[in-house]
Amino acid sequence: MTTVRPYRPDDRAALYDICVRTAHEGGDSRHIYPDHDLMPSIFAAPYAELEPDLAFVVDDGERAVGYVLGTADTPAFVEAWRESWLPRMRERFPELSGPPATPSESMIDLMYRPERMIVPEVAGYPAHLHIDLLPEYQRKGLGRELMHAFLDALHRKGVPAVHLAMVTANTPARAFYGRLGFHEIPVPDPGPLTYLGRSTDRAE
């Protein structure tokens, strides 16, 4: 039986596996990024490490098969990323000396530019999140349960609203977020991303 529960440190391997298998427009990214720790080191692990009280997983009885994680305060998270997370990444993923030339280098470049997460147009939505489920566990209502756990945790902290940035090409994800009450936030020149937001109050 699947259940939603708080993240635990022993979920780390499953967290990495879920991330890398959903990191390319919702699908497997392992054929694009040879180092399978790269995408989790940007989009999953720093959140679980820096704000574990906002990390939740779907457990199928054997292991985590999905997660939601994020931050209550994006500018504070960016500061913690630069001060606490990047020093731990420098040996495994050295900072580039020139422009990125491969998909992996493009992601490493993102890793070293956490300030990209501070977008003026979403300042009224101070929290942000990432949510992923292994394909075989999608379309079963589990994503909704994860999102509700995350929204409720933010609401208890007094955080009024949350945003996310999704790859625009991932149209199934856009439909999912729409069903959960997320609306588009206009952002000039968003590149390949669409920004969405909503209140943390599920009664609204």
C-alpha positions, 0 to 999 in steps of 0.5 A: 500500500502506498503512503505519503510520509516525511522524507528520511535520510535513508531515502537518499538513494531513491530520491536520486533515482526518482530525480534522474528518471524524471529529469528530462521533460518528465522522462528519463535523463540518464542517456543525456547526463552521464553522471547520474548524480548531476541532476539530483544534485541540483533539483532534489538533494539540496532541498532535502538537505537544507529544508528536510521538513519540507520534503515528503515521499510516496512510499510503496511499502519498499521504497520511495517512488515519488517526492515533493520538496522545496523551500519556504523562502527562495531568497534565503534558500539561494543564500544557503545554497551558495554558502552550504551546498556549493562548497560540497559540490566543487570537487565532484562538479568543478565550476566551468572556466568557460561557456557550457558546451554540453548538456552536463556543462549547462546543468553545472552552469545552473548549479553555480548560478543559484540566483537564477531562482530569484525572479522578481515577478514571483516575489509574491510567491516566496516558496517554490517546489519540485515534485516527481513520481516514477512513471508507473506511479503517475495518474493514481492520485499520488501527486495530488497527495504529495502536493497537499502535504507540501501545501499544508506544511507551508501553510502551517509555516505561514507562507502565503503562496508558492511557485514553480518553474516547469519546462514548457514542453512538458504538457502533461505536467502543465495539465497536472498543475492546472488541476491542482489550482496553479495559474501561470505567472507572466515572466518576461523572457522565461526561456524554456520555462513556464512559471506557475503559482498558487496560494498555500491555502487549500480552501481557496 
